[in-house]
Amino acid sequence: MKIAVSSSGKDLDSQIDPRFGRCAFFVIVETGDMSFEAFDNENIALGGGAGIQSAQFVASKGAEMVITGNCGPNAVQTLSAAHVEVFVGQSGTVREAIERYTRGDIKSTSTPNVADHYGMGGGGMGRGMGMGRGGGMGRGMGQGMGRSMGAAALGGSGQSASPAVSREDAIKGLKEQANDLRRKLEEIESSINGLGKT
């Protein structure tokens, strides 16, 4: 059985990274012989959708379960759709978490334990990806503060104490993220065209 663990390092003795979508690494462990593979989480710096992308990644690697500290509603929904069990609220090392699972000391959940965008800045105050607009010669794009869809923007109190988000609110939030990404893409394309003319 393959279990994906959000990790701060690349081996079994690394600490669990409490953030699922924005963890540093995924350590995928084969419980039969404790062999494992470690993968960099390429979604760590995404402006939005990191939980969904991370969930799709671990599912594509054949993980049947995820062990993590915190998991938001979009990631939980994506993992559930991929028939991947989720175990939240875990800490310690990757090895200790796998041992707790094999002893039957932890239980899976189908509900998130944090609000959407929790890992972006903590407790519903998210950081988005802003596009730098400087006129420097070939200096690239900076990452700045952008908009976030925290719990308050979805009609909640803005506190992570009530992470459940309705399906309609989740869809609304995803549509707003898509619109933001379209605007950012247009800005990037405009910058590329401007640089191409010089």
C-alpha positions in Angstrom: 0.0 0.0 0.0 1.4 3.4 -1.0 1.0 6.3 1.5 2.0 9.9 0.6 3.2 12.0 3.5 3.6 15.8 3.4 7.2 16.2 4.5 9.8 18.9 5.3 12.6 16.6 4.1 13.3 13.7 1.7 13.5 10.7 4.0 11.6 8.7 6.6 13.1 10.6 9.5 12.0 14.0 8.2 9.3 15.9 10.1 5.8 16.0 8.7 5.2 19.3 6.9 1.8 20.5 8.4 0.8 22.0 5.0 -0.5 19.5 2.4 -0.8 21.6 -0.7 2.3 23.7 0.0 4.6 21.2 1.8 8.2 21.1 0.8 8.2 17.4 -0.3 6.0 14.4 -0.7 7.5 11.1 0.7 5.6 8.2 -0.8 6.1 5.1 1.3 5.3 1.5 0.3 4.1 0.1 3.6 5.0 -3.5 2.8 8.7 -3.0 2.9 9.0 0.7 4.0 10.7 1.6 0.7 10.0 5.2 -0.4 10.4 7.9 -3.0 10.7 11.6 -2.3 9.4 14.2 -4.6 9.8 18.0 -4.6 6.4 19.7 -4.3 6.4 21.9 -7.4 3.1 23.4 -6.2 4.5 25.2 -3.2 4.6 28.6 -4.8 1.3 28.5 -6.7 -0.9 31.6 -6.3 -3.9 29.4 -6.0 -4.9 25.8 -6.4 -1.9 24.2 -4.7 -4.1 21.8 -2.8 -5.8 20.6 -5.9 -2.6 20.2 -7.9 -0.8 18.4 -5.0 -3.8 16.1 -4.6 -3.7 15.3 -8.3 0.1 14.7 -8.1 0.0 12.2 -5.2 -2.9 10.4 -6.9 -0.9 10.1 -10.1 1.9 8.5 -8.2 -0.4 5.7 -7.0 -0.9 6.9 -3.4 -3.9 5.3 -1.8 -3.7 7.4 1.3 -2.3 10.8 2.4 -1.0 11.6 5.9 -0.6 15.3 6.7 -1.0 18.0 9.3 -3.6 20.2 7.6 -5.7 19.7 4.5 -8.2 22.2 3.0 -11.5 21.7 1.4 -10.4 21.7 -2.3 -7.6 19.2 -1.6 -9.9 16.9 0.4 -12.5 17.0 -2.3 -9.9 16.2 -5.0 -8.4 13.4 -3.0 -11.8 11.9 -2.3 -12.7 12.0 -6.0 -9.5 10.1 -6.6 -10.4 7.5 -3.9 -7.5 8.5 -1.7 -8.0 8.3 2.0 -6.9 11.4 4.1 -5.4 11.4 7.6 -5.0 14.9 9.1 -3.7 16.3 12.3 -0.5 14.4 12.2 2.9 15.5 13.3 6.3 13.9 14.1 8.4 12.1 11.5 7.2 10.4 8.4 8.3 7.0 9.9 6.3 7.6 13.1 3.2 8.5 11.1 3.4 5.4 9.0 3.9 3.3 12.2 0.8 5.0 13.8 -1.2 4.1 10.6 0.0 0.4 10.6 -1.0 0.1 14.3 -4.4 1.5 13.5 -3.9 4.5 15.8 -5.1 7.1 13.3 -8.4 7.5 11.5 -9.2 8.8 8.1 -11.5 11.8 7.5 -13.6 13.1 4.7 -13.7 16.7 6.0 -11.0 19.4 5.8 -9.4 20.6 9.1 -8.5 24.1 7.8 -10.0 26.8 5.7 -9.3 27.2 2.0 -5.9 28.9 1.3 -4.7 28.1 4.9 -1.1 27.3 3.9 -0.7 30.6 2.0 -0.3 32.7 5.1 -2.1 31.1 8.0 -5.7 31.2 9.1 -7.4 32.4 6.0 -5.1 35.4 5.3 -3.6 34.3 2.0 -0.8 35.6 -0.1 -1.4 35.5 -3.9 1.1 35.8 -6.7 1.4 39.3 -8.0 3.2 40.1 -11.3 6.0 42.6 -11.2 5.6 45.4 -13.7 9.0 46.9 -13.6 10.6 48.3 -16.8 14.0 46.7 -16.1 15.9 45.1 -18.9 15.4 41.3 -18.6 14.9 41.3 -14.9 12.0 38.9 -14.9 8.8 38.9 -12.9 8.6 39.5 -9.1 6.2 37.8 -6.8 4.2 40.3 -4.8 1.2 40.3 -2.6 -2.0 39.4 -4.4 -5.7 38.6 -3.7 -6.7 35.6 -1.7 -9.9 33.7 -1.3 -9.8 33.1 2.4 -12.8 32.0 4.5 -14.0 35.6 4.9 -14.2 36.0 1.1 -16.3 32.9 0.9 -18.8 34.2 3.4 -17.2 32.8 6.5 -15.8 34.6 9.5 -12.2 34.5 8.3 -11.1 32.3 11.1 -9.9 28.7 10.6 -12.2 27.4 13.3 -15.0 26.7 10.8 -13.3 25.3 7.7 -16.3 23.7 6.0 -17.1 25.4 2.8 -20.2 24.7 0.8 -19.9 23.2 -2.7 -21.4 26.4 -4.2 -18.8 28.6 -2.3 -16.0 26.4 -3.4 -17.1 26.6 -7.1 -17.5 30.4 -6.8 -14.0 30.6 -5.3 -12.5 28.5 -8.0 -14.1 30.6 -10.7 -12.7 33.7 -9.1 -9.3 32.1 -9.0 -9.6 31.2 -12.7 -10.6 34.8 -13.6 -7.6 36.1 -11.6 -5.3 33.6 -13.5 -6.7 34.8 -16.8 -6.0 38.4 -15.9 -2.4 37.5 -14.8 -1.9 35.6 -18.0 -3.0 38.6 -20.1 -0.5 40.7 -18.1 2.3 38.3 -18.8 1.5 38.1 -22.5 1.4 41.9 -22.7 4.8 42.0 -21.0 6.2 39.4 -23.4 4.8 41.4 -26.4 6.3 44.6 -25.0 9.7 43.0 -24.6 9.5 41.5 -28.0 9.2 44.9 -29.6 12.4 46.3 -28.1 
